[in-house]
Amino acid sequence: MIAEVIVDVAAHPIDRPFDYAVPEELQVLVEPGMRVKVPFGPRKVLGFITALKDTSDFDVSRLKPIHELMDVVPVLNEELLAMAKWMKKQTVCFEIDALQVMIPSALRAKYEKRFVLNAPLEELPEPLQPYFDKRPFVRSQDAVEVYGLLKKELERGTVVADTDISQQTAVKKARMVHITDSLEKLESIEIRANAKQQVKLMAFFKNHLGKAIESSVLQKKRARLCRPFTVWRKRRSGNPQ
């Protein structure tokens, strides 16, 4: 079996399908619309299978094999694959770009492909039962040798394909300042009459009772509130700003 693959390399000479041999263990599962990793020059790149065939215009014995199957079910159907070709012609874009925009952003993150048990363990064929004996799922890379059986169970519904997505973006943390909602508590704070910066800041707090403000934002507001007084002091001391 031979797969036509559009590789993730945006360049005019590369904007065409390349033939890759489908390893025997993947043949029972592979379908158009799946993503794969394939060798391309000295590296391995992502690609989309757009068609399957039995013959090639090239020497089959010299075709490189697909390195890894990224999906256990197609992420793009025939209509979307056809639309990508239409977009390529109509918008003069690369076909790989048209294919990529059809993929949800979550699937472009790091994720793990799994087969998840969807029925009592006893309903599975005996060779599959050890894979789900200790936990209700098996990672696709750990079950390559039983892809054929899993394909049949996917069709039966006793097993479903699942994607475990890992969060790749760092979670932003910010220091927050929470202003009390009690005007009495603010007014109970003693401020010297000549502490003009503190007086202005207290007035700001009174106008924002009960709100939470990011510390960095509050620092900027404080600088703007207190700047006129700071400039006045510097000019008076003979050091104009």
Phi, psi and omega in degrees: 000141182235138180248136170271124187235129169269116184271155182278066175224108185275090178206144185301317180292341184262353187281065179199160179287145175245143181275133176227144176284139178265116179305149185303321183290342180263348188297329182286342186250332189292140179213155173300145181097355176270154175263147182221162168254131183227151175288133179218103188067225182276000185231173177249131185235162177283148177208167178244130174283121180255343179196157174237145181207173182256342182232164180218153176284351180255168178294112185301326182293342182257000179289137177282144179277154172300133183279317184206142175268121185274339182233154176257346171223152181299140176266346177229135178268182184298323180296319180289324176297319178292323179297322179299319178294321178295317179297322179300318181285319186281327184250000180056040176259170174284145181297325180296325178293320178296323179290319184295322183291346179274352183267129176303144183302329180298325181282351175269356176275177176288132181209165180239129181273134184221153168256125185248133180294131183234020181201168175304143183306326184293343181280347179280152172303146185306320180297338181271337187302321179299333181290333183248012186290320185265337178209159188279013178211163176223137179290142185300324181289345179266002185228025183303322185289348180239025179304322181300314179293320180294324177300316179294321180289330174298319180291327178284333182093003178284341177227141177236153177275140183219158178232122177261106186267133177262143178286123182257338182273141179290141179279124180285132177245141181220142176279127183249144175250120181260118180274131180300150177268007180258112177295328181297320181295320179294317182290341179282349179280125183276128178232132179295145183298328181273001178273073190297324180295317180293326178296316180294321180293321178296321178298322177296316179300318182295332179275354181228045181301136174077003183266156175249128184233135178298138186303317181295323178294320180295322178298319179293319178297319180298319181296320179291322181294323188263354185298315181304320180292320180295317180296319180299318181294320182291320180294322180294328182277359177090013178240078183298146184281000000 
